[in-house]
Amino acid sequence: MIVIKVVLGLIFLLIAAGALFIGGLAIWAKNYKLGIPSCVIGLLGLVETYETFTYSHPFIFWLLFIAFLLGAGAAALYITEPELGVIDWFKSPEQLIKEGKKDKATIKYRRKKMWREAAKLYEELGYYTSASICYEELGDWKEVARIYEILAEKEEHGDYYLRRAREIYEEKLGDLKRAAEILEKLAQLEEWYWDDAAKAWEKVGDTEKAQKCWETAFEVNKRRATEEDGVFWSDVADICERLGRIDEAIEAYKKFLEYAQKMDQEEGKGWIRHVAETYYALYRLTGDEEYKKKGDEALEQYKKYLDEVVKDEKFKKELIEEVLRWQKERVEIEL
Protein backbone atom coordinates (compact mmCIF):
# COMPACT_ATOMS: atom_id res chain seq x y z
CA MET A 1 0.00 0.00 0.00
CA ILE A 2 2.85 2.39 0.88
CA VAL A 3 4.54 1.63 -2.44
CA ILE A 4 1.33 2.47 -4.33
CA LYS A 5 1.03 5.75 -2.43
CA VAL A 6 4.62 6.69 -3.23
CA VAL A 7 4.24 5.85 -6.91
CA LEU A 8 0.93 7.71 -7.27
CA GLY A 9 2.29 10.65 -5.28
CA LEU A 10 5.33 10.92 -7.54
CA ILE A 11 3.16 10.70 -10.67
CA PHE A 12 0.92 13.54 -9.50
CA LEU A 13 3.96 15.54 -8.42
CA LEU A 14 5.46 15.18 -11.91
CA ILE A 15 2.14 16.20 -13.46
CA ALA A 16 1.98 19.24 -11.18
CA ALA A 17 5.58 20.25 -11.89
CA GLY A 18 5.16 19.85 -15.65
CA ALA A 19 1.88 21.75 -15.76
CA LEU A 20 3.21 24.59 -13.62
CA PHE A 21 6.36 24.85 -15.73
CA ILE A 22 4.37 25.03 -18.96
CA GLY A 23 1.85 27.38 -17.41
CA GLY A 24 4.56 29.68 -16.11
CA LEU A 25 6.26 29.87 -19.51
CA ALA A 26 2.93 30.50 -21.23
CA ILE A 27 1.99 33.32 -18.85
CA TRP A 28 5.47 34.82 -19.25
CA ALA A 29 4.85 34.75 -23.02
CA LYS A 30 1.42 36.32 -22.40
CA ASN A 31 -0.36 33.22 -23.67
CA TYR A 32 -3.00 33.25 -20.95
CA LYS A 33 -5.26 30.84 -22.81
CA LEU A 34 -2.69 28.11 -22.22
CA GLY A 35 -1.01 29.47 -19.11
CA ILE A 36 -3.98 29.83 -16.74
CA PRO A 37 -5.46 26.30 -17.33
CA SER A 38 -1.97 24.76 -17.05
CA CYS A 39 -1.35 26.51 -13.73
CA VAL A 40 -4.76 25.39 -12.41
CA ILE A 41 -3.94 21.78 -13.37
CA GLY A 42 -0.55 22.15 -11.71
CA LEU A 43 -2.09 23.41 -8.46
CA LEU A 44 -4.66 20.62 -8.48
CA GLY A 45 -1.79 18.21 -9.04
CA LEU A 46 -0.09 19.52 -5.92
CA VAL A 47 -3.31 19.11 -3.95
CA GLU A 48 -3.66 15.53 -5.22
CA THR A 49 -0.03 14.82 -4.33
CA TYR A 50 -0.71 15.96 -0.77
CA GLU A 51 -3.94 13.95 -0.58
CA THR A 52 -2.19 10.86 -1.95
CA PHE A 53 0.38 10.87 0.83
CA THR A 54 -1.96 11.94 3.66
CA TYR A 55 -5.37 10.69 2.50
CA SER A 56 -6.80 13.34 4.85
CA HIS A 57 -9.80 14.14 2.62
CA PRO A 58 -10.83 10.93 0.81
CA PHE A 59 -13.61 12.69 -1.13
CA ILE A 60 -11.19 15.26 -2.56
CA PHE A 61 -8.64 12.52 -3.31
CA TRP A 62 -11.09 10.41 -5.30
CA LEU A 63 -12.68 13.42 -6.99
CA LEU A 64 -9.30 14.62 -8.27
CA PHE A 65 -8.14 11.07 -9.02
CA ILE A 66 -11.16 10.48 -11.28
CA ALA A 67 -10.74 13.92 -12.87
CA PHE A 68 -7.07 13.25 -13.69
CA LEU A 69 -7.96 9.77 -14.97
CA LEU A 70 -10.63 11.18 -17.29
CA GLY A 71 -8.22 13.91 -18.35
CA ALA A 72 -5.57 11.34 -19.20
CA GLY A 73 -8.10 9.38 -21.26
CA ALA A 74 -9.19 12.51 -23.10
CA ALA A 75 -5.56 13.42 -23.76
CA ALA A 76 -4.89 9.93 -25.15
CA LEU A 77 -7.88 10.22 -27.50
CA TYR A 78 -6.75 13.66 -28.61
CA ILE A 79 -3.20 12.52 -29.29
CA THR A 80 -4.48 9.50 -31.24
CA GLU A 81 -6.61 11.67 -33.55
CA PRO A 82 -6.18 15.39 -32.76
CA GLU A 83 -8.38 16.50 -35.65
CA LEU A 84 -11.35 14.53 -34.35
CA GLY A 85 -11.67 15.97 -30.86
CA VAL A 86 -12.66 14.15 -27.67
CA ILE A 87 -16.45 14.61 -27.84
CA ASP A 88 -16.66 13.65 -31.51
CA TRP A 89 -14.94 10.36 -30.72
CA PHE A 90 -18.24 9.09 -29.36
CA LYS A 91 -20.40 10.21 -32.30
CA SER A 92 -21.22 8.17 -35.38
CA PRO A 93 -19.99 9.42 -38.77
CA GLU A 94 -23.62 9.90 -39.83
CA GLN A 95 -24.21 12.17 -36.83
CA LEU A 96 -21.08 14.15 -37.64
CA ILE A 97 -22.30 14.61 -41.23
CA LYS A 98 -25.65 15.94 -39.92
CA GLU A 99 -23.71 18.41 -37.81
CA GLY A 100 -21.78 19.57 -40.88
CA LYS A 101 -18.53 17.97 -39.72
CA LYS A 102 -17.78 16.01 -42.88
CA ASP A 103 -14.02 16.24 -42.39
CA LYS A 104 -14.37 14.52 -39.02
CA ALA A 105 -16.80 11.98 -40.44
CA THR A 106 -14.12 10.91 -42.95
CA ILE A 107 -11.82 10.13 -40.03
CA LYS A 108 -14.48 7.93 -38.44
CA TYR A 109 -15.18 6.13 -41.73
CA ARG A 110 -11.46 5.60 -42.26
CA ARG A 111 -10.99 4.16 -38.78
CA LYS A 112 -13.87 1.77 -39.43
CA LYS A 113 -12.26 0.85 -42.79
CA MET A 114 -15.38 2.06 -44.60
CA TRP A 115 -13.17 3.21 -47.47
CA ARG A 116 -15.84 3.92 -50.10
CA GLU A 117 -17.87 6.13 -47.76
CA ALA A 118 -14.70 7.97 -46.75
CA ALA A 119 -13.65 8.39 -50.40
CA LYS A 120 -17.00 9.91 -51.41
CA LEU A 121 -16.83 12.38 -48.54
CA TYR A 122 -13.25 13.29 -49.40
CA GLU A 123 -14.38 14.02 -52.96
CA GLU A 124 -17.19 16.24 -51.70
CA LEU A 125 -14.65 18.13 -49.61
CA GLY A 126 -12.22 18.39 -52.54
CA TYR A 127 -9.56 16.21 -50.87
CA TYR A 128 -8.89 14.16 -53.98
CA THR A 129 -5.53 12.75 -52.93
CA SER A 130 -7.11 11.31 -49.77
CA ALA A 131 -9.97 9.94 -51.88
CA SER A 132 -7.50 8.16 -54.16
CA ILE A 133 -5.84 6.53 -51.14
CA CYS A 134 -9.20 5.20 -49.96
CA TYR A 135 -10.00 3.78 -53.40
CA GLU A 136 -6.56 2.15 -53.45
CA GLU A 137 -7.40 0.46 -50.14
CA LEU A 138 -10.51 -0.93 -51.85
CA GLY A 139 -8.52 -2.01 -54.89
CA ASP A 140 -10.92 0.02 -57.06
CA TRP A 141 -8.34 1.05 -59.65
CA LYS A 142 -10.89 2.48 -62.05
CA GLU A 143 -11.87 5.05 -59.43
CA VAL A 144 -8.22 5.71 -58.57
CA ALA A 145 -7.49 6.48 -62.23
CA ARG A 146 -10.54 8.75 -62.42
CA ILE A 147 -9.35 10.69 -59.37
CA TYR A 148 -5.86 11.04 -60.86
CA GLU A 149 -7.39 12.54 -64.00
CA ILE A 150 -9.24 15.08 -61.85
CA LEU A 151 -6.02 15.89 -59.99
CA ALA A 152 -4.21 16.33 -63.31
CA GLU A 153 -6.59 19.18 -64.15
CA LYS A 154 -6.50 20.79 -60.72
CA GLU A 155 -2.89 20.45 -59.58
CA GLU A 156 0.12 22.36 -60.86
CA HIS A 157 2.12 19.23 -61.73
CA GLY A 158 -0.64 17.50 -63.65
CA ASP A 159 1.83 15.43 -65.68
CA TYR A 160 2.60 13.27 -62.62
CA TYR A 161 -1.05 12.32 -62.14
CA LEU A 162 -1.53 11.63 -65.84
CA ARG A 163 1.44 9.26 -65.78
CA ARG A 164 -0.05 7.45 -62.78
CA ALA A 165 -3.46 7.24 -64.48
CA ARG A 166 -1.86 5.83 -67.65
CA GLU A 167 -0.02 3.17 -65.63
CA ILE A 168 -3.26 2.11 -63.95
CA TYR A 169 -5.26 1.93 -67.19
CA GLU A 170 -2.55 -0.13 -68.89
CA GLU A 171 -1.17 -2.31 -66.09
CA LYS A 172 -4.09 -2.67 -63.66
CA LEU A 173 -7.15 -2.42 -65.92
CA GLY A 174 -5.76 -3.52 -69.28
CA ASP A 175 -7.56 -0.61 -70.96
CA LEU A 176 -5.04 0.18 -73.71
CA LYS A 177 -7.31 2.65 -75.49
CA ARG A 178 -7.78 4.79 -72.38
CA ALA A 179 -4.04 4.57 -71.69
CA ALA A 180 -3.35 5.88 -75.20
CA GLU A 181 -5.79 8.75 -74.71
CA ILE A 182 -4.07 9.68 -71.45
CA LEU A 183 -0.67 9.62 -73.17
CA GLU A 184 -1.99 12.06 -75.79
CA LYS A 185 -3.07 14.40 -73.00
CA LEU A 186 0.34 13.99 -71.41
CA ALA A 187 2.06 14.75 -74.72
CA GLN A 188 0.20 18.06 -74.89
CA LEU A 189 1.86 18.97 -71.58
CA GLU A 190 5.26 17.36 -72.19
CA GLU A 191 5.99 17.07 -75.92
CA TRP A 192 8.50 14.21 -75.68
CA TYR A 193 5.58 11.87 -74.92
CA TRP A 194 4.33 11.94 -78.50
CA ASP A 195 6.50 8.91 -79.28
CA ASP A 196 4.91 6.97 -76.42
CA ALA A 197 1.43 8.05 -77.47
CA ALA A 198 2.08 6.78 -80.99
CA LYS A 199 3.31 3.41 -79.70
CA ALA A 200 0.27 3.19 -77.42
CA TRP A 201 -2.11 3.68 -80.35
CA GLU A 202 -0.19 1.01 -82.26
CA LYS A 203 -0.90 -1.40 -79.37
CA VAL A 204 -4.59 -0.50 -79.62
CA GLY A 205 -4.47 -1.11 -83.37
CA ASP A 206 -5.54 2.39 -84.36
CA THR A 207 -3.05 3.11 -87.16
CA GLU A 208 -4.64 6.44 -88.07
CA LYS A 209 -4.16 7.94 -84.60
CA ALA A 210 -0.71 6.37 -84.34
CA GLN A 211 0.25 8.00 -87.66
CA LYS A 212 -0.88 11.44 -86.41
CA CYS A 213 1.13 11.05 -83.22
CA TRP A 214 4.21 9.93 -85.14
CA GLU A 215 3.89 12.99 -87.41
CA THR A 216 3.78 15.27 -84.37
CA ALA A 217 6.69 13.39 -82.77
CA PHE A 218 8.67 13.85 -85.99
CA GLU A 219 8.17 17.64 -85.93
CA VAL A 220 9.06 17.83 -82.23
CA ASN A 221 12.24 15.77 -82.54
CA LYS A 222 13.37 17.51 -85.73
CA ARG A 223 13.01 20.90 -84.04
CA ARG A 224 14.90 19.69 -80.97
CA ALA A 225 17.64 18.17 -83.13
CA THR A 226 18.04 21.47 -84.97
CA GLU A 227 17.70 23.86 -82.03
CA GLU A 228 18.80 21.92 -78.95
CA ASP A 229 21.00 18.85 -79.42
CA GLY A 230 22.07 16.69 -82.37
CA VAL A 231 21.37 13.54 -80.37
CA PHE A 232 17.72 13.86 -81.41
CA TRP A 233 18.59 13.07 -85.04
CA SER A 234 18.56 9.41 -84.00
CA ASP A 235 14.91 9.77 -82.93
CA VAL A 236 14.09 11.62 -86.14
CA ALA A 237 15.57 8.75 -88.16
CA ASP A 238 13.66 6.19 -86.13
CA ILE A 239 10.35 7.99 -86.72
CA CYS A 240 11.04 8.41 -90.42
CA GLU A 241 11.55 4.66 -90.72
CA ARG A 242 8.26 4.03 -88.95
CA LEU A 243 6.53 6.42 -91.34
CA GLY A 244 8.18 4.76 -94.35
CA ARG A 245 10.07 7.93 -95.28
CA ILE A 246 13.33 6.13 -95.99
CA ASP A 247 15.18 8.93 -97.80
CA GLU A 248 14.56 11.26 -94.86
CA ALA A 249 15.62 8.49 -92.45
CA ILE A 250 18.94 8.11 -94.30
CA GLU A 251 19.61 11.86 -94.12
CA ALA A 252 18.77 11.92 -90.41
CA TYR A 253 21.08 8.96 -89.73
CA LYS A 254 23.90 10.76 -91.54
CA LYS A 255 23.40 13.82 -89.35
CA PHE A 256 23.35 11.67 -86.24
CA LEU A 257 26.50 9.88 -87.43
CA GLU A 258 28.33 13.23 -87.62
CA TYR A 259 27.14 14.04 -84.11
CA ALA A 260 28.15 10.63 -82.70
CA GLN A 261 31.62 10.82 -84.31
CA LYS A 262 32.12 14.29 -82.84
CA MET A 263 31.06 13.09 -79.37
CA ASP A 264 33.38 10.07 -79.68
CA GLN A 265 36.33 12.34 -80.44
CA GLU A 266 35.50 14.82 -77.68
CA GLU A 267 34.25 12.55 -74.90
CA GLY A 268 34.74 8.90 -75.79
CA LYS A 269 32.77 7.05 -73.07
CA GLY A 270 31.36 4.45 -75.43
CA TRP A 271 30.06 6.81 -78.12
CA ILE A 272 31.79 4.57 -80.67
CA ARG A 273 28.92 2.14 -80.12
CA HIS A 274 26.47 4.67 -81.59
CA VAL A 275 28.84 5.22 -84.49
CA ALA A 276 28.80 1.48 -85.22
CA GLU A 277 25.01 1.23 -84.87
CA THR A 278 24.43 4.15 -87.21
CA TYR A 279 26.72 2.73 -89.86
CA TYR A 280 24.80 -0.54 -89.68
CA ALA A 281 21.48 1.33 -89.93
CA LEU A 282 22.70 3.12 -93.05
CA TYR A 283 23.91 -0.19 -94.51
CA ARG A 284 20.52 -1.76 -93.81
CA LEU A 285 18.65 1.07 -95.55
CA THR A 286 21.02 1.66 -98.50
CA GLY A 287 22.71 -1.68 -99.07
CA ASP A 288 26.02 0.17 -99.42
CA GLU A 289 28.79 -2.25 -98.39
CA GLU A 290 31.03 0.66 -97.41
CA TYR A 291 28.74 1.42 -94.50
CA LYS A 292 28.93 -2.24 -93.45
CA LYS A 293 32.73 -2.12 -93.54
CA LYS A 294 32.90 1.04 -91.44
CA GLY A 295 30.36 -0.41 -89.04
CA ASP A 296 32.55 -3.47 -88.53
CA GLU A 297 35.58 -1.25 -87.88
CA ALA A 298 33.67 0.82 -85.33
CA LEU A 299 32.40 -2.37 -83.68
CA GLU A 300 35.97 -3.61 -83.22
CA GLN A 301 36.85 -0.31 -81.54
CA TYR A 302 33.79 -0.70 -79.31
CA LYS A 303 34.93 -4.20 -78.31
CA LYS A 304 38.32 -2.82 -77.29
CA TYR A 305 36.57 -0.14 -75.25
CA LEU A 306 34.49 -2.79 -73.48
CA ASP A 307 37.60 -4.84 -72.70
CA GLU A 308 38.91 -1.83 -70.79
CA VAL A 309 35.79 -0.89 -68.81
CA VAL A 310 33.63 -4.05 -68.46
CA LYS A 311 34.81 -7.03 -66.40
CA ASP A 312 31.66 -9.15 -66.62
CA GLU A 313 32.03 -11.26 -69.79
CA LYS A 314 28.32 -12.10 -69.94
CA PHE A 315 27.31 -8.43 -69.80
CA LYS A 316 29.97 -7.58 -72.38
CA LYS A 317 28.51 -10.19 -74.75
CA GLU A 318 25.00 -8.79 -74.29
CA LEU A 319 26.19 -5.27 -75.19
CA ILE A 320 27.89 -6.48 -78.35
CA GLU A 321 24.82 -8.49 -79.40
CA GLU A 322 22.70 -5.36 -79.11
CA VAL A 323 24.92 -3.65 -81.67
CA LEU A 324 24.90 -6.67 -83.98
CA ARG A 325 21.11 -6.53 -84.18
CA TRP A 326 21.53 -3.29 -86.10
CA GLN A 327 23.12 -5.24 -88.94
CA LYS A 328 19.65 -6.57 -89.78
CA GLU A 329 16.90 -4.33 -88.43
CA ARG A 330 15.95 -1.91 -85.71
CA VAL A 331 14.10 -3.40 -82.76
CA GLU A 332 10.30 -2.89 -82.96
CA ILE A 333 10.49 -1.56 -86.55
CA GLU A 334 8.89 -3.41 -89.42
CA LEU A 335 9.34 -1.78 -92.84
C-alpha positions, 0 to 999 in steps of 0.5 A: 500500500505504501509503495502504491502511495509513493508511486501515485504521489510521484506521478501527481507531483510530476504532473503538477511540476510539468503543468506549472512549468508550462503554465509559467512559460505560457503566462510569461509569453502572455499566452494566458489561454494556455497558461492559466489552465496549465497553472490550475492543473498544476495546483490541483496536481499539488493538492492531489499529491498531498492527498495521496500521501496523507489521504486526509480528505478521501472525497477530494482525493477520489474526486481529483483522481477520477478527474485526472484519470478522465483527463488522461483518457481525453488526452490519449484520445486527442493525441491518437486523432487530434483532428477529431476531438474528444467529444466527436470520438463518441459520435457516429460518422452519420451524426457528424455529417448531420452536424456539418462535420464532414471532415471529421466523419471521414476520419471515423469512416477511415478508422472503421475501414469504410473506405468507399464512404470515406472516399466519397466524402473526401471528394465532396470536400475536394480532398482528392488525394485522400480519396484516391488513397481510400480507393486504393485500399478498396482495390478500385483502380478504375476510381483511382485512375478517375481521381488522378485525372481530376487531380491532373486538371486541378494540380500544378504538376498534372503530368505526374497524375496523368502518368499514374493514371496511364499506368493504372489503365494499362497495367491494372485495368488492361484498358489500352485505349484509355491509356493511349488517350491519357498519353496524348493528353500527357504529350500536350503537356510534355511534348516528348511523350508523342513517341509513347502516345504513338506506340500506345495507339499502335498497341490498340491497333488504331493506325490512323491515330498512331500516324498522327502522333508519329507525325507530331513526334517527328516535328518535335524531334526535328526541331529539338535536333536542330535547335537543342542537341544533335542527339535527337537526329537518332529519334528523327531517323527512327520515326522516319523509318516508322513512317516509311520515309526512308530517304529522310531516315537516311539523311537523319542517320547521316546527321546523327553519325556526324554528331556521334563521331564528334562526341566520340572524339571529344568525350569517348565514353562508349560513343563509338557504339552509336557510331557502329550502330548508325553505320549498320542502320545506313547499310541496312537502308542503303545496301552500301557495303562501305557502311557495313565495312565502317560499321565493322571497324567501329564495332571492333573499336567498341569491343576494345573499349568494353575490354577496358571498362567491363569485367563481366564477360556475360554483360559484355557479350550482351552489349555487343549483341545489341549492336549486332542486331543493327546489322539486320533491323531496328528493334520494334520496326517493321518496314 
